[in-house]
């Protein structure tokens, strides 16, 4: 039976694949996350392993996400343009 961190990583990977957020080019980060999950499961009292594992998860979660600005970014840009009297979108 697989341990909890590896199981969690595999569930995350399955969800990202289903959402179309993982490609073959992402294999290295997938393997790194799985390997670190195994290492953390084998040695859960190692702060260094946990730190590396969390960093790998951060990278993994960012894979495949659209880099479009979120609603707050758009709102702040609109406010900034209006405050400067420039109501046109840059580049138009």
N, C-alpha and C positions, 0 to 999 in steps of 0.2 A: 504494500500500500504506500502510495506517495504521501509525503508529509504536507503540511499546510501551506507553506510558502510556494512550493513547486505547483501544488494544485491551484493556488490563487493565480500564479503567473499563467498557467495553462488555460484557465478560465478567461483571463484577460485577453490572451492571444486569440482564443476562439471568438470572443466578442469583437475584437478588432478585425479579424479576418472576415467575419460575417458582415461587418460594416464597410468592408473594402478598404480598410486603413493599413493593411500590411501587404507588402510585395516581396518578391524574392530578394530584392536588394536589401531588405531589412533583416536578412538571416543572421548577420553578425550580432546585432543588438538582441535579437530573439534568443540566440544561443547564450549570450552573456547573461541575460536576465535569468534564463533557466539554470545555468550553471551556478550563478550566485544564489538563486533560491535554494538549490540543493545544498550549497555550502552553509547557508544560514540555517537550514533545517538540521544539518549535521552538527553545527556548532552555534546554537542560538545565543550564547553568551558572549559572542565576539562583537564588540562595538565596531571594529573596523570593517567586518563583513557586512554588518547592517548598513553602515554608511555607504559602502560601494553598491550594495543592493538597492538602497533608496535612490541613489544617483542613476542606476541603470533603469529603475522603474520610471523615473522622471523622463529620461530620454525615450523609453518605450512608449509612454503615454503621449508624447509629443509627435511620434511617428504617424504620418498620414493625416494629421489634422490640418485643415485649411488655414492658411495664414492671413485670411481676410481680416480686416479690422472689425472689432466687436462693436456693438451698439454704442457703448460709452465713448469709444474712440471717434466714431462718426459724429456724435453729439458734441463732443468737445471741439472737434475741428470746425463744425458749423458755428458754434458760439464764438470761436476765435476769429473766423472770417467775418461774422456779423459785427463783432466788436471793433474790427479794423475797417469796417465799411466796405469790405470786399465780399460780396455775396456770390461771386462766381466760384466754381470749383477749380482748384489749381489745375492747369493743363488744358483748360477749355477756352 
